[in-house]
Amino acid sequence: MDLLDQLADPAVDLLGRVDGILAAAGAPDEHRLWPLLRQLRVLPGDAVDAVLALRPAPLTATGAATRTVLGTYDEVRDALVDDGSWQGPAAETFAAHRDALRAYLVDGVESLTGRLDATAAYAEAVADWIAHTRDALARTLGDVLGSAEAVAVVTARTGGGAPVELAAAEIGARVLATVAEAYDRAEALPGQWAPDLDEVAYRPPDGSAVRPDGGRIAL
């Protein structure tokens, strides 16, 4: 349980009230809440619920589990080592294909193992984003729960008027600003990782292969 979990119950109650006020009365014209609502298309309480549902642990575990598969590829690399026991044109042809397969499977970042390692790292990066987002929202909620605006919202009677509406809008804006910042970071992640996650195509040997009679044939 992290800090956001500890704040969940009072935060959900407060933001439920905020959502109710905003749904019934809206927010003052030109308030900074409006651009955030248009960007995220979600009320503050729903945004908090969405972040509460995010958990980094499954993705962290996925990254670790993915890396365990790399050991299998190490065995493949060892099996594709040339022992030098086979000579001649056919051996050269076989060696060319063996080397191409090894490059495809295990050699460097442009191989299946490279992509597997990058996939694990990407899962861990998303897990870090979730942890950072939960921490940032917890700090915002901690400030909001102790604010004068929270007192105004919690103690308001039905139809509390402009002061209560403004208080709800201020709370909503602070919460959504934190979520919007996290959303922008999340949108940037796929682009940052895309080059490392592109599909790797098998590349057959370049040039030509050797015929048994010593001539050359195009592959």
N, C-alpha and C positions, 0 to 999 in steps of 0.2 A: 504494500500500500504506500503510495507516494503522497505528497502534499495535496495534489489535486483531489485524490480520493478522500482525504480528510476534510476537505472543504466542500465536498460534493453536496451533502444534504442541505446545508444552509444556502449554498449557491443556487441549487436547483429551485429552492423555495423562492428566493429573492428574484431570480431571473424569470420564474413563472409569473410573478406579480408584474415585473417589468413588461413582459410580453403582453400581458392582459391590458395594461395601461396603453401601450403603444398600439395594440390592435383596436382598442376602443376610441382613443383620442388622437392617435398619431403623435407627431413630434412638432415642435415649433418650426415655422418656415425658416429655411436657410440653415437649419441646424446641421452640424457635421455628421450626424447620424445618417442622414439621407443618402449621401454618396456610398457609405458603407453598406447600407441596405440594398442599394442598387447593385453594388459589386458582388456581394455574397448571396443575395436573394434568400436570406434566412433571418429569422428573428434571433435576438441574443440568446434566449433560453435554448432554442434549438441548436444554435452553434455550440453552446457549452455541452449539451448532450452528445453532440457528434464527437467532440474532443474527448469527453469522458469515455467514449467507446473505443478510442484508439489505445492500443497496448503495444509497447515496443518489444516485449519478451518473445512473442512468436516469431517475429522477423529476425531477432538476434539469434534465436535457436535455428532458424532456417539457414542463416549464413554459416553458422558453425557446422550444421549437418551437410551443407553443400560442399564445404571444404574437405570433409572426410572422404568424399568421392575421389578427390585428387589422387589419393593413394593408389586407386585402381589404375589410373592413367600412368602412374610411375611404373607399375608392373608392365604395362604395354610398352613404354619407352625402353625398358630393359630388354624386352623380348624382340625389339626391332633393331638391336645392335648387330652390326655385321661381324661375324666371327672369322671371316677371311677364309673359310674352308671351301668356298665355291669359287671357281675361276672361269673365265671365258666370256664370250659375248652374251650368252643367256644370263649369266650371273650379273653382268653389267645392267642388263635390262631390268632384272629383278631388283637390283640395288636402287635403280632410279625410282621405281615405284615404291619400294620400301621407304626410301628417304622422303618421298612426297607424302606418304601416309604418316610418317613420324612427324613431319612438319605440321600436317593438318591436325594431328591429335595432341601433340605435347610441346612443340617448339615455340616458345614465346607468347606474347600477348595476342598475336593473330592466329591462335590455335584454339582447339576446343577447351584445353585446360586453362588457357588465358581467359576465355570467355566465362568459364565456370568460376574462376577466381573473381572475375569482375562482377558476376551475378551475385556471388556471396557478399562482395563489398557493397554492392548496390542495396541489397537487403539490409545490411547493417547501417548504411547511410540513411535509409528511410526510418529505421528504428531510432537512430539518433535524432532525426527530425521529429519523430513522435515524442520522444523524451523531452526534447527542447521545447516543443509546443506545449506539452502538458505543464512543464515548469513555468513557462512564461504566463500561461493562462492562470495558473495557481497564484502567481504573484499579483496579477491584475485583480483576481477575485478577492485576494486577501485585502488589498487596498479598498476595493469597492464595498466589501462587507462591513468595513469599519467607517464608512463615509457618512456624511450628513445626508447625502442623497438616498442612501439605503434606509436610513431612519425615516425619511420623508415617505418613501414608497411603502415601507412595512406598516407604518402607523396611519397611512392615508385611509380615509373613508371613501365610499363610492362617490365618484364625481369630485375628486379632490381638487380639481381645477388646475390652472396653469402651473403653479409651483410644483405640483406632483408630476405633471406631464414633463416638465423640464427636468426634474430629477430622474425620471425613468429614461428620458432621452440621453442624459449624461452617462448614466450607468451603461445603457445599451451601446453608446458610442465607444466607451472605454473597452468594453468586452469585445466588440466587433473589430476595433482597431487592432487588438492583439491577434485575433483570429485571422484578420486580413493579412497581417504581416506574415503569419505562418503559412497562409494559403499561397502567398507570392513565392515563398521559399520552396514550397512543395511543387509548384508549377515549374520552377527552374530545374528541379532535380532530373527529370527525364532527359532534358536537353544536355545537361552536364554529363550524363552517363551514356548517352546514346552511342557515341563512337566506340566505347568499350563493350557495348552490348549488341552491336550489329552481328548479323549472321556471318559465320565464317564458311566460305565455300571451299570445297576440296579442289586443289589445283594439281592436275596430273603433271608428270614430268615435262619440263620444257624441252624443245628441240626434238630429238629423235631417239628411238630405241635401236638396239642392236639386233640384227638378224642372226640366226645360228651360223650362217655362212660368212659372217663378218661384215656384210653390207649394212647400210643404214636404212631404216624405214621410219616415216613420219608417224608420230603417235596421234 
